[in-house]
Structure formats: C-alpha cells, structure tokens
Amino acid sequence: MAFPLVPAHVAGSIFDLTPEALRSAGIRLVLADLDNTLVSYEERLPSPALRRWKEALDAADIRLFVVSNSRKSRRCPDFCAALDIPCVRHAGKPGISGFRRALEETGIPPEAAIMVGDQIFTDIWGANRAGIRAVLVKPIAIGKNPLRAVRYAAETPFRLAGKRRR
C-alpha cells in the first residue's frame, strides 16, 4: 500500500465522480463522509444536485452509503433517511470498524468500493487502512471553526501528493 495519508485520487467535489467513470473502474459502492463532503455543516437536507447524483448512481447500480464520525444524535440518520441511503455514524474514523460494517451490510468487497471524504486524517487514512480506495474532495466550506482551517492547512502536503497520482 502507498503512504496511508495520500489519497488514490483527488476531485473537486463528489459531482466530479460520474457514475460512468465509477462503473468503468469496477466501483459498486461509494462510501462517503457526510459533513463537508456531501453537504455543508449547516445544511440539514440533501440538495437537489445531490439527489440527482444519487439517482444517477442508482441507475448505474452503484450504492451510496454514508460513513460518518458525526456525534449529533439525529443529523446523520435524518439526512440519510431523506436520501434513502444507509449510514454508519460514530464510525470512529480513521479506525476501520465503520468501514467494515458498511462493507458487511452491503456484501460488497473493498476492491469494489471507494471512500470519498474531505479530510486526510480521518476519511483518507481510515479508508487506506481498510483497503478501500480513497478519494479526497475539496471541503464544501471551511465554516466558522478556525481549527478546521488549521487542520486543512496541515493536510496540504498529502492533498498535493494525491493530485500528482493518476
């Protein structure tokens, strides 16, 4: 395995990951972080664009499944119910138990899955440790938390290394 903090691929957003490209790469399962990957921290429901992307995944027979560290009691389950997708919350990323639960629930092997997230030290590191291809996306918004900006800055070398991969 390559260095565990470097993503296999870097994309601008989830919308850059087309169902056609995913299918041609053998992907049948998209595991995704919730906050700042699928939706900003402030949004409570899926956007129309996210709903269309999910429908396109469905049409390509690709499942979407959220793996989130969110500790907010109803945020992840309510969001996922509105999108009609399963989730693992309190996933403990970069630990691998949340990834394994998602794979077990779907019956899809790690080589047919990707993990899409905005953070190197949770999403990418955890996916790489679980043997799942990791795709890093640009955070939707830095938000009002100054520590988040510091964390993203610390991730810059790994983001750049991921961009150099093909």
Legacy VTK file of the C-alpha trace (Angstrom):
# vtk DataFile Version 3.0
C-alpha trace
ASCII
DATASET POLYDATA
POINTS 166 float
0.000 0.000 0.000
1.127 3.554 -0.710
1.613 6.022 2.113
-1.672 5.817 4.080
-2.305 9.585 4.204
-2.213 10.021 0.428
-5.482 9.605 -1.484
-5.681 7.450 -4.603
-7.461 10.307 -6.364
-8.326 13.968 -5.745
-11.537 15.508 -7.107
-13.099 18.922 -6.814
-16.353 17.508 -5.436
-18.472 14.385 -5.420
-20.102 15.609 -8.617
-16.810 15.068 -10.468
-17.233 11.337 -9.791
-19.522 10.283 -12.601
-21.404 7.004 -12.406
-19.955 6.048 -15.806
-16.367 6.525 -14.643
-17.057 4.721 -11.377
-18.659 1.753 -13.175
-15.780 1.513 -15.622
-13.404 1.378 -12.642
-15.387 -1.533 -11.182
-16.940 0.506 -8.374
-20.238 -0.783 -6.975
-20.197 1.067 -3.644
-19.465 4.697 -2.820
-18.820 5.209 0.865
-19.000 8.913 1.658
-18.356 11.185 4.567
-21.325 13.413 5.390
-20.152 16.804 6.641
-18.257 18.930 4.141
-18.275 16.091 1.591
-21.939 15.535 0.730
-23.280 18.633 2.471
-22.035 21.636 4.457
-22.201 21.525 8.240
-25.102 23.978 8.195
-27.355 22.111 5.746
-29.830 19.609 7.144
-31.261 18.045 3.971
-29.833 16.810 0.653
-29.634 19.395 -2.099
-31.404 18.837 -5.426
-27.982 18.321 -7.064
-27.080 15.642 -4.512
-30.423 13.924 -5.082
-29.780 13.862 -8.849
-26.256 12.460 -8.325
-27.616 9.741 -6.050
-30.303 8.861 -8.629
-27.612 8.619 -11.317
-25.628 6.264 -9.055
-28.760 4.166 -8.541
-29.319 3.984 -12.301
-25.737 2.706 -12.701
-26.342 0.109 -9.951
-23.886 1.820 -7.602
-24.836 2.077 -3.947
-24.226 5.169 -1.829
-23.551 4.667 1.887
-22.544 7.295 4.462
-19.733 6.581 6.926
-19.651 9.488 9.378
-17.975 10.394 12.640
-20.895 12.708 13.451
-21.907 12.645 17.096
-25.050 14.719 16.606
-27.878 12.414 17.582
-30.177 12.796 14.574
-28.119 14.600 11.909
-26.710 11.600 10.049
-29.741 9.279 10.329
-32.195 12.018 9.338
-30.082 13.181 6.393
-29.604 9.622 5.139
-33.289 8.788 5.554
-34.146 11.813 3.398
-31.818 10.442 0.717
-32.925 6.825 1.278
-29.417 5.539 1.951
-27.870 3.621 4.852
-25.294 5.042 7.214
-22.795 4.175 9.889
-22.488 7.007 12.382
-19.955 7.291 15.189
-17.733 5.432 12.704
-14.523 6.145 14.607
-12.504 7.087 11.518
-9.571 6.642 10.996
-10.379 3.334 12.660
-11.633 0.690 10.262
-14.643 -0.742 12.099
-17.114 1.687 10.474
-15.806 0.822 7.017
-16.039 -2.897 7.770
-19.634 -2.522 8.992
-20.598 -0.770 5.751
-18.923 -3.461 3.635
-20.581 -6.223 5.656
-24.004 -4.616 5.391
-23.740 -4.277 1.607
-21.851 -7.511 0.911
-19.551 -5.595 -1.435
-15.794 -6.284 -1.178
-13.333 -3.446 -0.543
-11.876 -3.661 -4.055
-15.304 -2.702 -5.486
-15.678 0.302 -3.174
-14.307 3.799 -2.788
-14.400 6.170 0.151
-14.993 9.825 -0.643
-14.155 12.392 2.002
-12.790 15.850 2.671
-10.311 15.042 5.448
-6.959 13.305 5.203
-6.609 12.336 8.873
-9.997 10.607 9.113
-11.526 9.707 5.743
-8.412 9.011 3.677
-6.289 7.443 6.382
-9.163 5.213 7.521
-10.093 4.081 4.013
-6.489 3.277 3.152
-6.144 1.281 6.371
-9.316 -0.643 5.462
-8.027 -1.471 1.969
-10.545 0.817 0.235
-9.527 3.262 -2.480
-9.693 6.759 -1.051
-10.875 9.813 -2.971
-10.282 13.234 -1.481
-12.649 16.068 -2.362
-12.301 19.753 -1.661
-14.202 20.682 1.513
-17.543 22.307 0.735
-16.847 25.098 3.238
-14.283 25.852 5.904
-17.024 27.281 8.089
-16.735 29.220 11.294
-14.348 26.848 13.069
-10.775 28.242 12.881
-9.311 24.879 13.931
-10.802 23.315 10.807
-8.790 25.741 8.659
-5.618 24.803 10.550
-6.334 21.090 10.051
-6.922 21.549 6.313
-3.655 23.509 6.076
-1.791 20.656 7.803
-3.217 18.275 5.190
-1.832 20.289 2.246
1.240 18.096 1.532
-0.935 14.978 1.350
-3.514 16.720 -0.854
-0.729 17.755 -3.249
0.726 14.229 -3.279
-2.707 12.868 -4.141
-3.074 15.329 -7.007
0.178 14.008 -8.506
-1.239 10.475 -8.639
-3.020 9.261 -11.734
LINES 1 167
166 0 1 2 3 4 5 6 7 8 9 10 11 12 13 14 15 16 17 18 19 20 21 22 23 24 25 26 27 28 29 30 31 32 33 34 35 36 37 38 39 40 41 42 43 44 45 46 47 48 49 50 51 52 53 54 55 56 57 58 59 60 61 62 63 64 65 66 67 68 69 70 71 72 73 74 75 76 77 78 79 80 81 82 83 84 85 86 87 88 89 90 91 92 93 94 95 96 97 98 99 100 101 102 103 104 105 106 107 108 109 110 111 112 113 114 115 116 117 118 119 120 121 122 123 124 125 126 127 128 129 130 131 132 133 134 135 136 137 138 139 140 141 142 143 144 145 146 147 148 149 150 151 152 153 154 155 156 157 158 159 160 161 162 163 164 165
